[in-house]
């Protein structure tokens, strides 16, 4: 499923259609798609979530929160790191391919 260029989903096709409407190609759309994907994944990993043993009298305080990656198990965290690494590699590969064609 990784690196299958003959199939793209509806969201990626939307990015490509928008890119073509703006005068760019599929390569730029795929780079932007990967950057948005990485940004959203990073934001969700760094999002503050409540600790399990936190309670509130009136409001939660800063020490009641931890970053969401700290609540993940070892296997989900390692798979997240692996797939984000693949996305980074894919983005770099697309960028290099774009520079070679220019």
C-alpha positions in Angstrom: 0.0 0.0 0.0 2.9 2.3 0.6 4.1 4.2 -2.5 1.3 3.0 -4.7 1.2 5.8 -7.2 -1.6 4.4 -9.4 -4.1 4.9 -6.6 -4.9 8.1 -4.7 -7.8 8.8 -2.4 -10.4 11.5 -2.7 -8.7 13.9 -0.4 -5.4 13.7 -2.3 -7.3 14.1 -5.6 -8.9 17.2 -4.1 -5.4 18.6 -3.3 -4.3 17.7 -6.9 -7.3 19.4 -8.5 -6.8 22.5 -6.4 -3.1 22.5 -7.3 -3.8 22.3 -11.0 -6.4 25.1 -10.7 -3.6 27.2 -9.1 -1.2 26.4 -11.9 0.9 23.8 -10.1 1.3 20.0 -10.7 0.6 16.8 -8.9 4.1 16.8 -7.3 3.5 20.1 -5.5 0.0 18.9 -4.4 1.5 15.7 -2.9 4.2 17.6 -1.1 1.6 20.0 0.4 -0.6 17.0 1.3 2.3 15.3 3.2 3.2 18.6 5.0 -0.5 19.0 6.1 -0.6 15.3 7.2 2.7 15.7 9.2 1.5 18.9 10.8 -1.8 17.5 11.9 -0.1 14.4 13.3 2.4 16.5 15.1 -0.3 18.7 16.6 -2.2 15.7 17.8 0.8 14.2 19.4 1.6 17.4 21.2 -1.9 18.2 22.3 -2.4 18.4 26.0 -4.7 15.8 27.5 -5.9 15.2 31.1 -3.9 12.9 33.3 -5.8 9.8 34.5 -5.7 10.8 38.2 -6.6 14.5 37.7 -9.7 16.0 39.3 -11.0 19.5 39.5 -12.6 21.6 42.1 -13.5 24.5 39.9 -11.0 24.4 36.9 -8.2 22.1 35.8 -4.7 23.5 36.3 -1.7 23.2 34.1 -0.2 20.3 36.1 -3.4 18.2 35.3 -2.4 18.0 31.7 0.3 15.9 29.8 1.1 15.7 26.1 -1.0 13.1 24.3 2.0 11.0 23.2 2.7 10.2 26.8 -0.6 8.4 27.1 0.1 6.2 24.0 1.4 2.6 24.4 4.8 1.6 23.1 3.5 -0.2 20.0 1.2 2.6 18.8 3.9 5.2 19.5 6.5 3.3 17.5 4.1 2.7 14.6 3.3 6.5 14.6 7.0 7.3 14.5 7.6 4.7 11.7 4.7 6.0 9.5 5.7 9.6 10.1 9.2 8.7 9.1 7.8 7.2 5.9 5.8 10.4 5.2 9.0 12.5 5.7 10.9 10.3 3.3 8.1 10.4 0.8 8.0 14.2 1.0 11.8 14.4 0.6 11.7 12.0 -2.4 8.9 14.1 -4.0 10.9 17.3 -3.4 14.1 15.8 -4.9 12.1 14.5 -7.9 10.6 18.0 -8.4 14.1 19.6 -8.4 15.5 17.0 -10.9 12.7 17.8 -13.3 13.4 21.6 -13.3 
